[in-house]
Amino acid sequence: MNMTMETLKNSPDSHQALDRNKVLLGLSGGVDSTTAALLLKEKGFEVIGYYFDITGCNAEGKAEAQAVADQVGITLLTEDVKLVFEEVVIENFCSEYMAGRTPNPCIVCNPGVKFRCLLDKADEIGAYYIATGHYARIHHDELQEKYYVKQAANIRKDQSYMLYRLGQEFLSRLIFPLGEFEDKEQIRDIARSVNLSNAEKKDSQEICFVPDDDYVAYMAERGCTAKPGKYVDAEGRVLGEHKGIIHYTIGQRKGLGIALGKPAFVTHIDAEKNQVVLGSNEDLFGCSVYSRGNVFADGAEMADFDGREVTAKVRYSAKPAQARLSMLPDGRVLTEFTDAQRAATPGQSVVWYDGDHVIGGGFII
């Protein structure tokens, strides 16, 4: 069953003290979250906006969120979440790069900060539902009474991959008002129809906490720098000198600063040896992907998924591909793809789907 806004208010649940007509919406000031507020109001919900300041001093961001909240006609709550964001997201971000991995901070932030803060604040103000402007849907398995993130109708904008670490406590109370729209232009048209000031605002493509998308400079300001080391080939032969492992990611070709007379790609990063391994594009392909920190949306035991046939993605922009899961004794999961996948990158995530909904995932190692 696909959870629509029409079916939500009558769904049974144990949170009897919370108001099912009340929704706390993450409001960033962008067109997606603002339009989500409009859609929720149209359905008769009492909507309260919630802006969390990850820096503790983002006066401009607060002002933008307040301006659109005033336009839509909803109350806006603001909260300084700098300390928890620092602990959960930024420390992980820096330590992962220093370890030669490529983190995805949104995947860490969603369960640890964004949706955690939304849910806690919703409980505080007596709101049953939480909502965001993500492009995704909620699938409700009525037989098992379980909830799953489902792909958005707009596959090009689908963000289900980023939400795989959300468990039942979040999913059972979550609304994605934009999930059924097949085109982003439909969202902008709704915003234009009520003359929202942000109707033409461009989507952000950058890491929200990194100025100018320069993560190396951001890390340097925090005392995280990497020493130069050696480029080597697969046999360990020295090819040249690299700038420091934090400058590189698996599959990278540009910006290597080395000429080998043929295309060269980063195929492995060895933090312990401070080496960056270079190879061919063909070297980037493989069928076996190992992951740690694995989670399953329905809270089932890992053993229940041993041998499970799934589709899986090794990055946000990848297409789901056929694969089989194997649960290993040390807690890792082996995802064996039918067709080789390119540049499965440590620190990124492998996410597993059953049809169009997410059943779990883990961090690639």
C-alpha positions as CSV (number, residue, x, y, z in Angstrom):
1,M,0.0,0.0,0.0
2,N,1.3,3.4,-0.9
3,M,0.7,5.9,2.0
4,T,-1.0,9.0,0.6
5,M,-2.0,12.0,2.6
6,E,-5.6,11.0,2.3
7,T,-5.1,7.7,4.2
8,L,-2.7,9.0,6.9
9,K,-5.1,10.5,9.4
10,N,-7.0,7.3,10.0
11,S,-4.0,5.0,10.3
12,P,-3.9,3.1,13.6
13,D,-1.0,3.8,15.9
14,S,0.1,3.7,19.5
15,H,1.0,7.4,19.8
16,Q,-2.5,8.3,21.0
17,A,-1.5,11.6,22.7
18,L,-0.1,13.1,19.5
19,D,-2.3,15.1,17.1
20,R,-2.8,13.4,13.8
21,N,-3.8,16.6,12.2
22,K,-0.5,18.3,13.0
23,V,2.6,18.1,10.9
24,L,6.1,19.3,11.7
25,L,7.8,20.1,8.3
26,G,11.5,20.6,7.8
27,L,11.5,24.1,6.1
28,S,14.8,25.1,4.5
29,G,13.6,28.1,2.6
30,G,13.9,26.3,-0.8
31,V,11.0,25.7,-3.2
32,D,10.6,22.0,-2.4
33,S,10.0,22.3,1.3
34,T,7.9,25.4,0.8
35,T,5.7,23.7,-1.8
36,A,5.4,20.7,0.6
37,A,4.0,23.1,3.2
38,L,1.4,24.3,0.7
39,L,0.4,20.8,-0.2
40,L,0.0,19.7,3.4
41,K,-2.1,22.8,4.2
42,E,-4.3,22.0,1.2
43,K,-5.0,18.6,2.7
44,G,-6.2,20.2,5.9
45,F,-3.2,19.6,8.1
46,E,-2.0,22.1,10.6
47,V,1.6,22.7,9.5
48,I,4.4,24.0,11.6
49,G,7.7,24.8,9.9
50,Y,11.0,23.8,11.5
51,Y,14.4,25.3,10.6
52,F,17.5,23.7,12.1
53,D,20.6,25.8,12.0
54,I,23.6,23.6,11.6
55,T,26.1,26.4,12.1
56,G,24.4,28.1,15.0
57,C,24.8,31.5,13.2
58,N,23.0,31.2,9.9
59,A,21.0,34.4,10.1
60,E,20.4,34.5,6.3
61,G,19.1,31.0,6.2
62,K,16.7,31.7,9.1
63,A,15.5,34.8,7.4
64,E,14.8,33.0,4.2
65,A,12.9,30.3,6.0
66,Q,10.9,32.8,8.0
67,A,10.0,34.8,4.8
68,V,8.5,31.7,3.1
69,A,6.8,30.6,6.3
70,D,5.1,34.0,6.4
71,Q,4.1,33.7,2.8
72,V,2.6,30.3,3.3
73,G,1.0,31.3,6.5
74,I,2.6,28.9,9.0
75,T,4.5,29.2,12.2
76,L,8.2,28.6,12.1
77,L,10.3,27.1,14.8
78,T,14.0,27.4,14.7
79,E,16.7,25.5,16.6
80,D,20.5,25.6,16.9
81,V,21.7,22.1,16.2
82,K,25.4,23.0,15.7
83,L,26.7,20.7,18.5
84,V,24.9,17.5,17.4
85,F,25.7,18.2,13.7
86,E,29.3,18.7,14.6
87,E,29.4,15.4,16.5
88,V,27.4,13.2,14.1
89,V,28.1,14.6,10.7
90,I,31.3,16.8,10.5
91,E,33.5,14.5,12.7
92,N,32.5,11.6,10.5
93,F,33.0,13.6,7.3
94,C,36.6,14.5,8.2
95,S,37.6,11.2,9.7
96,E,36.3,9.3,6.6
97,Y,38.3,11.4,4.2
98,M,41.4,11.1,6.4
99,A,40.9,7.3,6.3
100,G,40.9,7.3,2.5
101,R,37.2,6.9,2.2
102,T,34.6,9.2,0.5
103,P,31.7,10.0,2.8
104,N,28.2,10.9,1.9
105,P,27.2,13.3,4.7
106,C,23.5,13.4,3.9
107,I,23.2,9.7,4.6
108,V,24.7,10.2,8.0
109,C,22.8,13.3,8.7
110,N,19.3,12.0,7.9
111,P,18.9,9.5,10.8
112,G,21.4,11.2,13.1
113,V,20.4,14.8,12.9
114,K,17.7,15.9,10.4
115,F,14.9,13.3,11.1
116,R,16.0,12.8,14.7
117,C,15.5,16.5,15.4
118,L,12.3,16.5,13.5
119,L,10.9,13.6,15.4
120,D,12.0,14.8,18.8
121,K,10.5,18.3,18.2
122,A,7.3,16.8,16.9
123,D,6.9,14.8,20.1
124,E,7.6,18.0,22.0
125,I,4.9,20.0,20.3
126,G,2.4,17.2,20.1
127,A,2.5,16.6,16.3
128,Y,2.1,13.1,15.1
129,Y,3.6,13.5,11.6
130,I,6.9,14.8,10.3
131,A,7.5,15.8,6.7
132,T,10.2,17.1,4.3
133,G,10.5,18.1,0.7
134,H,12.4,15.0,-0.3
135,Y,11.5,13.2,-3.5
136,A,10.4,9.9,-2.2
137,R,7.3,8.0,-1.0
138,I,6.3,5.7,1.9
139,H,5.3,2.2,1.2
140,H,3.1,0.6,4.0
141,D,3.1,-3.2,4.1
142,E,-0.2,-3.7,5.9
143,L,0.3,-7.5,6.4
144,Q,3.5,-7.0,8.3
145,E,2.6,-3.6,9.6
146,K,6.0,-2.3,8.3
147,Y,7.0,0.9,6.5
148,Y,9.5,1.4,3.8
149,V,11.0,4.3,1.8
150,K,9.7,4.0,-1.8
151,Q,11.1,5.5,-4.9
152,A,9.6,8.8,-6.0
153,A,7.3,9.0,-9.1
154,N,10.0,11.4,-10.4
155,I,12.8,8.8,-10.9
156,R,15.3,11.5,-12.0
157,K,14.9,13.3,-8.7
158,D,14.4,10.2,-6.5
159,Q,16.1,10.5,-3.2
160,S,15.3,7.1,-1.7
161,Y,18.9,6.1,-1.8
162,M,19.8,8.8,0.7
163,L,17.1,7.7,3.2
164,Y,17.9,4.0,3.6
165,R,19.1,4.3,7.2
166,L,15.7,5.5,8.5
167,G,14.1,3.0,10.7
168,Q,10.4,2.3,11.6
169,E,10.2,5.0,14.2
170,F,10.7,7.6,11.5
171,L,9.0,5.9,8.6
172,S,5.8,5.2,10.4
173,R,5.2,8.9,11.0
174,L,6.8,10.4,7.8
175,I,5.1,12.2,4.9
176,F,6.7,13.1,1.6
177,P,4.2,15.5,-0.1
178,L,6.3,15.7,-3.3
179,G,6.6,11.9,-3.9
180,E,3.8,11.5,-6.4
181,F,4.9,14.4,-8.7
182,E,6.6,13.2,-11.9
183,D,8.3,16.5,-12.8
184,K,10.1,19.2,-10.8
185,E,8.4,21.8,-13.0
186,Q,5.1,20.8,-11.5
187,I,6.5,21.8,-8.1
188,R,7.6,25.2,-9.4
189,D,4.2,25.7,-11.1
190,I,2.5,25.3,-7.7
191,A,4.9,27.8,-6.2
192,R,4.4,30.2,-9.1
193,S,0.6,29.9,-8.7
194,V,0.7,31.6,-5.3
195,N,3.6,33.9,-6.2
196,L,6.1,32.3,-3.8
197,S,9.3,34.4,-3.7
198,N,11.5,31.2,-4.1
199,A,9.6,29.7,-7.1
200,E,12.6,30.1,-9.4
201,K,15.3,29.4,-6.7
202,K,17.9,27.0,-8.1
203,D,18.4,23.6,-6.4
204,S,21.5,23.4,-4.3
205,Q,24.1,21.0,-5.6
206,E,26.8,21.5,-2.9
207,I,27.5,20.0,0.5
208,C,25.4,22.3,2.7
209,F,28.1,23.0,5.3
210,V,31.1,23.4,3.0
211,P,31.6,26.9,1.6
212,D,32.1,27.0,-2.2
213,D,32.1,23.2,-2.2
214,D,35.8,23.2,-1.3
215,Y,35.9,20.4,1.2
216,V,39.7,20.3,1.3
217,A,39.9,23.9,2.4
218,Y,37.1,23.3,4.9
219,M,39.0,20.4,6.4
220,A,42.2,22.3,6.5
221,E,40.5,25.0,8.6
222,R,39.7,22.3,11.0
223,G,43.2,21.0,11.2
224,C,42.7,18.0,8.9
225,T,45.4,17.9,6.3
226,A,47.0,15.0,4.5
227,K,50.7,14.7,3.6
228,P,51.9,14.1,0.0
229,G,52.6,10.5,-0.8
230,K,53.2,8.2,-3.7
231,Y,51.1,7.2,-6.7
232,V,51.6,3.5,-7.4
233,D,50.3,0.9,-9.8
234,A,48.6,-2.3,-8.9
235,E,52.0,-4.0,-8.4
236,G,53.2,-1.2,-6.1
237,R,55.5,0.4,-8.6
238,V,55.9,4.1,-7.9
239,L,54.5,6.3,-10.6
240,G,54.8,9.8,-9.1
241,E,53.7,11.9,-6.1
242,H,50.2,12.8,-5.0
243,K,49.0,15.8,-3.0
244,G,47.5,13.9,-0.1
245,I,44.8,11.2,0.0
246,I,41.9,13.5,0.9
247,H,42.1,15.0,-2.6
248,Y,41.1,11.8,-4.3
249,T,38.2,9.4,-4.7
250,I,37.8,6.1,-6.5
251,G,37.1,6.5,-10.2
252,Q,38.7,9.9,-10.3
253,R,40.5,10.8,-13.5
254,K,40.8,14.6,-13.6
255,G,43.1,16.6,-11.4
256,L,45.7,13.9,-10.8
257,G,48.6,16.0,-12.0
258,I,50.4,13.1,-13.6
259,A,50.9,12.0,-17.2
260,L,51.3,8.3,-17.9
261,G,50.7,8.4,-21.6
262,K,47.3,6.7,-21.2
263,P,44.2,7.5,-19.2
264,A,44.7,6.9,-15.5
265,F,42.1,6.4,-12.8
266,V,42.2,6.2,-9.0
267,T,41.4,2.5,-8.3
268,H,42.3,2.3,-4.6
269,I,43.4,4.5,-1.7
270,D,45.7,3.0,1.0
271,A,45.6,5.4,4.0
272,E,48.0,3.3,6.0
273,K,50.7,3.4,3.3
274,N,49.6,6.9,2.2
275,Q,49.4,5.6,-1.4
276,V,47.0,6.3,-4.2
277,V,46.7,3.4,-6.7
278,L,46.2,4.2,-10.3
279,G,45.0,1.9,-13.0
280,S,42.7,1.6,-16.1
281,N,39.0,2.2,-16.3
282,E,38.6,-1.6,-16.6
283,D,40.2,-2.0,-13.2
284,L,37.3,-0.1,-11.6
285,F,34.7,-2.8,-12.4
286,G,33.7,-5.6,-10.1
287,C,30.8,-7.7,-9.1
288,S,31.5,-8.1,-5.4
289,V,30.8,-5.3,-2.9
290,Y,31.3,-5.6,0.8
291,S,29.6,-3.3,3.4
292,R,29.6,-2.6,7.1
293,G,27.2,-0.8,9.4
294,N,24.3,-2.5,7.6
295,V,20.7,-1.7,8.4
296,F,17.4,-3.2,7.4
297,A,14.3,-1.0,7.2
298,D,12.0,-3.4,8.8
299,G,14.3,-4.2,11.7
300,A,14.6,-7.8,10.8
301,E,17.7,-9.9,11.7
302,M,20.5,-10.0,9.1
303,A,20.2,-13.8,8.8
304,D,16.7,-13.3,7.3
305,F,18.3,-11.7,4.3
306,D,20.9,-14.3,3.6
307,G,20.7,-15.4,-0.1
308,R,18.1,-12.7,-0.8
309,E,17.7,-11.6,-4.5
310,V,17.5,-7.8,-4.7
311,T,18.3,-4.9,-6.9
312,A,21.0,-2.6,-5.6
313,K,22.8,0.7,-6.2
314,V,26.4,1.6,-5.3
315,R,25.8,5.4,-5.6
316,Y,23.0,7.9,-5.7
317,S,23.1,8.3,-9.5
318,A,23.4,4.6,-10.4
319,K,20.6,2.5,-11.8
320,P,19.5,-0.4,-9.6
321,A,21.1,-3.6,-10.7
322,Q,20.4,-7.3,-10.0
323,A,22.3,-8.7,-7.0
324,R,22.3,-11.4,-4.3
325,L,23.0,-10.8,-0.6
326,S,25.2,-12.9,1.6
327,M,25.4,-12.3,5.4
328,L,29.0,-12.9,6.6
329,P,29.8,-14.1,10.2
330,D,31.7,-10.8,11.1
331,G,28.6,-8.6,10.4
332,R,29.6,-7.6,6.9
333,V,27.3,-8.1,3.9
334,L,28.5,-9.3,0.5
335,T,26.4,-7.9,-2.4
336,E,27.2,-9.9,-5.5
337,F,26.0,-8.2,-8.7
338,T,25.0,-10.1,-11.8
339,D,26.7,-7.4,-13.9
340,A,30.0,-5.7,-12.8
341,Q,29.5,-2.2,-11.2
342,R,31.9,0.7,-11.8
343,A,33.8,2.3,-9.0
344,A,32.1,1.0,-5.8
345,T,33.7,3.5,-3.4
346,P,34.5,2.9,0.2
347,G,32.6,5.4,2.4
348,Q,29.7,5.5,0.0
349,S,26.7,3.2,0.4
350,V,25.3,0.2,-1.3
351,V,21.5,0.3,-1.0
352,W,19.1,-2.7,-1.5
353,Y,15.7,-2.5,-3.1
354,D,12.8,-5.0,-3.3
355,G,11.0,-3.7,-6.4
356,D,10.5,0.0,-5.9
357,H,11.1,0.2,-2.1
358,V,14.2,0.3,0.0
359,I,14.9,-2.7,2.3
360,G,18.3,-1.6,3.6
361,G,21.9,-0.9,2.9
362,G,25.4,-0.4,4.3
363,F,28.6,1.5,4.0
364,I,30.9,0.2,1.3
365,I,34.4,-1.0,2.5
